[in-house]
C-alpha cells in the first residue's frame, strides 16, 4: 500500500475559505429568499481592463494561424512581459532588476506556496499573526511546522503578533528565523509598514542570514508616500528577499491567473556543507521541471496592463475599490466599530463588538443582516476578535451591506 505525506494529515479538514463557503451554502439552502451580500473572500468584481481584453483577443487570433501560433512558451515567461515588468513595476521606482530575475506564473498564491520546494525542511519559519493561511499551511505540508498546539499555534513556527495593541507592527523575532513571511500591504489586516520599519526587517535578515518572502500582491493600492511598493526600495534587500506580485487584484486577473516572482541573483542559501547556493538557479530548475509556463494569451493580456490605456483603466478600477473602502470605513466607524486598514489596502479589519468571537460575529452577521465577512481567527490566533471585510464588491452592495450593519448595530 502506498504511503502518504503525513504532514497533510496534520492540516485541518477545511481551508478557511472552504469553511466560510460551507456555512454560507447551508444558510442559503435554508433561506433561499434572502439576498446575501458577500464581502468576505478577496475576489474582484470589476471587469478586466479593456486594453487587456483587446490584447487577449488579438492573441487568440494569432493562435488561429500556423505562422503566428504559439505552443509551449518559456517556463520563466515571455521576454515581452518580463521586460515590461522590469521597466514599469521596478524601473519607475528606481530599482534595477534584469528581466531574467522575473519568473511569470499563474499567480502569487501558487508561488508563495511552491517556493519552499527549494528550501530545506529544517528551516525555522516566522509569520506575522494574523497571516494569509497559505504561508502556514504550505510549511505544514513541507514538514517545518511541528505539531498543532492547543492554542491553534504550530510548535515550530515563530508567530509575530500584530494587534491593535502594537499598532499591527510586528516585532523582530526573539528566536532566530530562517524564513520570514511579510505581506504588505497586509492581508488580512490592511495595514502597512513604513520604509524605516521595513528596513529593520532587511537589516535583521542580512545580519542573521535569513530569507524574507515578501508578498506585495496589493502594492497597487498604496496611497501614502512613506509606504514602499517593493522591498527592493530598501538597501540590501536584493541579498535577502524574494518578492511575489500578482495581476489578480491589480487588474482583475483572479479568473485569468497571472503573477510573477522576483528572485534576485544575489539571494542565496547554503547546502549541507555550508556552501552558498543561489536561489535563482534552484527556482529556475524547479519551474522548468514542475511548471509549463503561463499561457501566451494570458501574458499578452498582462503586458497590456502596462500600456497607457491599460494603466489608466487599472487606476480607475483601483480607485473604485478604494472608494468602496472609504465608504465602508466611514459607515462602520459612525456605527461605533473600530476599523483598521482600508487606506492602502482593499481590506478592512474590524474589531468584533462586545468581545465576542470571530466565528460568532460571522454567524450573527450572516443570520441577522445577511452579510458575509471572513472570521479573523481563521488567519491565526491573533485574529481572534476580528473580522475581515473586502471592498471588492459593487458600490451598491457595499453601501447596502454597511447600511444593514449600521442599522443592526444601533
Secondary structure, 3 states (H helix, E strand, C coil): CCCCCHHHHHCCCCCHHHHHHHHHHHHHHHCCCCCCEECCCCCCCCCCCHHHHHHHHHHHHHHCCHHHCCCCCCCCCCHHHHHHHHHHHHHHHCCCCCHHHEEEECCHHHHHHHHHHHCCCCCCEEEEECCCHHHHHHHHHCCCCCCECCCCCECCEEEEECCHHHCCCCCCCCCCCCEEEEECCCCCCCCCCEHHHHHHHHHHHHHHCCEEEEECCCHHHCCCCCECCCHHHCCCHHHCEEEEEECHHHHCCCCCCCEEEEECCCCEEECCCCCEEEHHHHHHHHHHHHCCCCCHHHHHHHHHCCCHHHHHHHHHHHHHHHHHHHHHHHHHHHCCCCEEECCCCCEEEEECHHHCCHHHHHHHHHHHHCEECEEHHHHCHHHCCEEEEECCCCHHHHHHHHHHHHHHHC
